[in-house]
Amino acid sequence: MFSVALRNGVSWEDAADVTQTTFIALLDAIDLLREDERLGSWLMTVARRQAWRSRRRGERLTGPLDRSTTPADAIEDWERLVWLHAGLEQLGDPCRELLTALYLDVDSPSYAAIAPRLNRAVGSIGPLRARCLARLRAILGEAA
């Protein structure tokens, strides 16, 4: 898990945190896991998502207040955010709710936490995420 985190752009300290968080997620979801042979890929997916969250948290901390950011960059970031939210609005539920929880929620909920909100099985969240992202890409591609 540590190397997965490092490959996804986090520091050594954050990779250690990602590893610990991944194994805590395993303990939390152990009763929900049904296919033992897929445990390795599940752990890698959780570690990758935790690393992304860690990177995003770091970017949020340095983002708008970063001294190297110019006003033009801030405007471009704002325009991109408005564009993304417009795409999410067109997407509709449950995709909007899922993608918002996965990528925009400050608490960064796990699949296990999101599944009951959407009234879905934990194992269906990944495939749903893939379909929703594909639809969002299509919507944003049309809007570009």
N, C-alpha and C positions, 0 to 999 in steps of 0.2 A: 504494500500500500504506500509505503514511503516513496519508492521510486516512481509510482504512478503520479503521486502528488508533485514530485520534483519535475517530471516530464511535462506537467501542466502549468509550470511557471511560478511555483511558490518557493519561498525561501526554505532553508533547512529547518528553521524553527516552525514555520507554518506547516511544513511537510510532517513534522512530528505531531502537530496538533491534528492534522488531517487524518493521520494514521490512527490516532487515539479516537477521534470522532467516528471513523469508519467502523472500528471494532465495537464502539458503544452502539452504533446503529445496528450492527449485527446482533448484539445482545437484545436490543429492543424488538427486533423483527424476527428473532429465531423461530418463534411459533408460527409465523406467517410464511416462512420459506418452505416450499413443497418439493423442489427438485434439487437434491444434493449435488448432482453433477454440474449444476449451474452456479454453485456458490462462488467459485472463483470469479466468474464474469460479473456476478452481482456485486462482489466486494470491489472489483476494479471500477465498476460504474459508480458506486457510492463514493469511492475515493476521488474519482475524477470530478464528480459534482461538488464534493466538499472543497476540492482545490479551486474550482471555478468560483465558488462562493467566497473563499478566502481571498482570492485575487480581486473579486468585485468589491469586497469590504475595504480592501486596501485602496482601490481606485476611488471609492466613495469618499474615503478620508482625505485623499489628496486631490480629488477631482476639481470642483469649482474653486477651491481656495488655493490651488497650486499656483505659485507665483509665475511659473513659466507659461501659463495659459493666457493667451491674448483675448481681448474682447471678441475678435472675429471667431476664435475657437469656441468661445462660450456661446455665441450666437449659433454657430454650426451645430454644436452639441444640443442646444435647445430645439433647433429645427428638426434634428434627427429624432429627438425624443417625442416631439409632437407628431411626426410622421409615423413613428412606431405605435403610439397610442391610437392614432386614427386607424391604423391597420388592425390593431387589437379590437377596436370597437366594431369594425366590419366583420371580424372573425366570429364574434358571438360566443355564447357559452356552449359547451363546457370548455372549449379551447381557450377562450380568453381567461377564464378563471384558473385553468391549469398553468398556462404560460406565465401569467402574472405571479402565481404562487412560486413557480420554479425559478423565475429569473428576476422578479422585481420585489418580492416580499423580503423585507429586512430580516425576518426571522429564518429565512431559508428552510422551509419545512421539508421533511423527507417525503418520499413516495408514500410511506406508511401513514404519515399525517395528512397527506393530500387525498388519499383514496377515499376515506369516509366522507370528506367534503363533497366529492363528486359522485358518491354512491357507486364506487367501482372497486374492483379487486386491485390489490397492490401490483400484481403482475401485468395489469392492463395499462398502467400509467405510462410506462416507457413507449409502447407502441402508439398510444394515444398522443403522447408528446411528439413523436416523429410525424404523425399525420397532421397534427396541428401546426407544427413548424413548416411543413411543406405547404399547407394552405396559406399560412401567413406570408411565406416567401412569395407565393403567387400573387397575393393581394398587394404586397409591397412592391413587387416587380411591376405590376400594372400601374401603381401610383407613381412610379419613378419617372 
